[in-house]
Amino acid sequence: MDCAPIFDKPIGDLNKTDVLKCLLPIWHVKPETARRTKQQMSRLFKYATARDLYAMANPVELAAPALGKQVDKVKSHKAGRGRTPRRSMRLWRSARLCPRELVSLPC
């Protein structure tokens, strides 16, 4: 795990550099994991600040501009996956779920 070097440090000793060491290796490779890790780290520092365990500004928010913009690879899914209305109706009929009043085809 990329954050292993900071596990033994007290929270008061952590800074922006430590946050970047954790997030940079996964920021563009695993964007969803990186976003969730960043979110959890931010919540941890906000909690520590509220409990007077951390006295400085949130290092996750300070490190955010250095991380850059993430590019998600979104895959588009076509609706219906090529099913025609008649083929769909055959599936409905086979399952005995054909809503007769909603379709013009006989069940």
N, C-alpha and C positions, 0 to 999 in steps of 0.2 A: 504494500500500500504506500502511496506517495506521501501521506501525512505521518508516517511512522516516526520520523525524526522529532516531531513536536509532541509526541504523546507523553514523554517524560518531563516536559517543561511545565512549570507553573503558568497559569493563565496570565499572570501579571508580567511575565517575561516575553510573551508573544508580541510580535509586531507585524507590520505590513509585509516584510520580507518573508516571514514564516508562512503567511497566508499565500503569498505568490508561489512559494516552493511547493505547496500542496496543490494549488489549483492549475498552475500553468501546464504541467505535463498532461492533464486530462481535459483542458478547456476546449480544445478543438477536436480531440479524438473521441471523447465521450461527453458530448454537450449536456445531455440530460443528467448524467451522474454529477458532472461538474456544477451544474446549476443547483442541484439538490444539496450537494456538499457545501456550496457557498451559502445557501440559505440556512443550513443548520449551523454553520460557523457563525453567521451573523446573529442568529438567535442566541447562541451561546455567549457571545460578547455582550449583547444587550442585557442578558440576564446577569452576567458578571458585573456589568456597570451598575445595574440596579441594586445589586447586593454589595456594592462598594468593594468588589474583588478586582476590578479593573478600572483604572483612573483616567486612561487616555481615550482618544476618539476611537471609534470602531475601526479596526484595521481592515476588515473586509470591505467596508465602504471606501476606504482610502485606496485599496488595491484594485477596485473595480475598473477604473480607467486604464490601468496597465494590462488588464486581461484582454481587452479588445472585444470586438463584436463576434458573437458566435454565428456560425452558419449551419443551420439544421438541414439535413438532407431529408426533405419531406417527399414521401412517395405517394403519388396520386392513385387512388383506387376508383375504378369506373363503377358506377352504380349498376347493380344487377348482374355483373360479371357475365354478360352475354346471354342472359336468359330472356327468351321471348315471352310475350304474354301467354301464348298457348302452352309452352313448356312449363311455365309457372303454374298454369291451371291444372296440368296433369299432375304436378306435385301436390297441389292442394287436394285434388280428387283422391289421389292415392292415400292421403292422410285423413280423408273424410272431413276436411276442414273448409270445404268450399263455401264461401258466403254467397249464396244464390242471389241475394238482393243487391249485391255490390258489383256483380259482373254480368256481362251479357251472354257469356258462353254457358251452355248447359253443363251442370255438374254430373 
